[in-house]
């Protein structure tokens, strides 16, 4: 029988749903496909929607170009169609490798169709199939056949498993290589390889040798089988029930000289690896420091054992009802068609006006692949039949002029192996559709189509119309509700409700949607602890609620004493303790879950203060000698209020977090020293004290000295902040008797040429430089005392 999934809305909704149906189900510019056969010439400027490109791969000039003739190109393409593996597979394609200096090559690969996330393998010598060092191989790869120009796909370099005997990581150019299954960094073993330009056990006969590419630099694409350089590949995977896996055959049509194309057998041997249930097909190519154009054309993928498959067996379908002026949806199920082949599914459904039209259609394998678009829509005087993109679903839109008539349409079913049933018919009675039905919510106007409710609150919905209805179906979000054959329904769960009422002829009238909305509560992200640092001053809790919006929400604050505060009442909260905050929509009476937080109003004043003086001496005033710019200054914290952290800003760019830091300014200026303290609640207070530094140096010159005593036995000024000094001593006749340079000198010891100078008066001249670059010159008299 035909299973009715759902009959869409009354004719007033027809245009909306008809356009949606055209867009989502029937598309003639691209189409989906399920299984065999797949045929693609890549002509016409577009490809089937199932063709997935990656890297540098793209459609160009009627071929798939995987790489240009540039360095470091990586491209791949795969056909996102699952091909059943039970009856084997055969594929054919033309490839064009040309125009470069001899780049890596291309690969044909198969992988598990159940792979959740497709990723290509390593490029370079791995040709997008095998692993490459720490780069994973093709996701759930099953078979990779590499057409290798450069020579790395057939060796064990870059972490690959196995290679040609005895070559290790050496290059083996011009080869066709088969690698086995793998996933991630495991597998992809070398199975077999053929050297196409060498003789021997793994080579070719001298008269059959050929290069993988058709030409070098500046050559062009060779598409004519009669022109030298032409290459076409034929791959067969014949099921091997005795040993498991397949019997693998790889042949190539190669043109050596004009008009002399030869079919060469590259491999003809078992491939023992068990295949997954379904496979997908793809290609990859890469270049490195060398270049080549890599292209694929004229791809065909079909089942190997076509003769071993049985055609689906469809049945005639009689006396099923449809309803005029609305889209009726049906499905051909396994009750109407038998599928005999293993893992078989309905790939497509095609319509015809007669059995003769079915018999006239050709049996070309590639025409079956497309489930011809012209056969998926059939317009008859009684209405329009439309087959779904894949599977056995179809719709019928009857013409109301044919009410109580029967329409007969002929159909075939094609399975995912490309096998098609004999033609059968579907007979449908066209019945009158009922008057429209309305979905009305109790207590609301009939034109209201949605309501906001708190979670768990219900709305009584009623099917209302001018006709007698004999059955009902209630839907929530387009899903049939169980036990819903009733005229009224209590809607509680949120979502879109719809009712379909059936008249005495079992024709449906579908209502418009009515939506029940449980609006979500806004997220309240209030801080876990809120602190008021100003003594005796309350806080406005509204300032701490992100996106506070009293125009659409109500807020409620519960105090530690169980007192509740509304929106405006939260503006001055003065009691410390644990609070609860909740919110609701203004038009509803349900509140959100309460969010706890703690409020603390500070009760201990925080008073910052500090003092300072020269470290170790405590000198601060001018009377005590003053503070010089190179003096280390100790800052002493004198704050009150249980501070736990201190932040000092000395006004010269330097900072400190010590409680009592020492700092040297090193230059003159009036510095604004700022201390910021914080208590355990995070409250802060600051104070700024001005610290003037005017003294950069000091010089004290003695008036005399006594060279013969142990003390005061050198003449030298006492200095502070001086970095350079020159001392000159003269006798009263103006003769220079002593000279020294540098601040480390002890000064004049009272001797001239090693002999103690006579007692009496002498003159001095002293030149000095301060740490700030000031030049100081002093002169005067001194007395040498014996």
Buried (B, 14 or more C-beta within 10 A) or exposed (E): EBEBEBBBBBBEBBEEBBEEBEEEBBEEEEBBBBBBBBBBEBEEEEBBBBBBBBBBBBBEEBBBBBBBBEBBBBBBBBBBBBBBBBBBBBBBBBBBBBBBBBBBBBBBBBBBBEBEEBBBBBBBBBBBBBBBEEBBBBBBBBBBBBBBBBBBBBBBBBBBBBBBEEBEEBBBBBBBBBBBBBBBBEBBBBBBBBBBBBEEEBBBEEEBBBBBBBBEEEBEBBBEBEBBBBBBBBBBBBBBEEEEBBBBBBBBBBBBEEEEBEEBEBBEEBBBBEBBEBBBBBBBBBBBEBBBBBBBBBBBBBBBBBEEBEBBBBBEBEEBBBBBBBBBBBBBEEEBBBBEBEBBBBBBBBBBEEEEBBEEBEEEBBBBBBBEBEBBBBEBEBBBBBBBBBBBBBBBBBBBEBBEBBBBBBBBBBBBBBBBBEBBBBEBBBBBBBEBBBBBBEEBEEEEBEBBBEEEBEBEBBBBBEBEBEEBBBBBEEEEBEEBEBBBBEBBEBBBBBBBBBBEBBBBBBBBBBBBEBBEBBEBEBEEEBBBBEEEEBBEBBEBBEEBEBEEBBBBBBBEEEEEBEBEBBEEBEEBEEBBBBBBBEEBEBBBEBBEBBBBBBEEEBEBEBEBBBBEEEBBEEEEBBBBBBBEBBBEBEBEBEBEEBBBBBBBEBEBEEBBBBBBBBEBEEBEBBBBBBBEBEBBBEBEBEBEBEBBBBBEBBEBBBBEEEEEBBBBBEBBBBBBBBBBBBBEEEEEBBEBEEBEBEBBBBEBEEEEBEBEEBBBBBBBBBBBEEEBEEEEEBBBBE
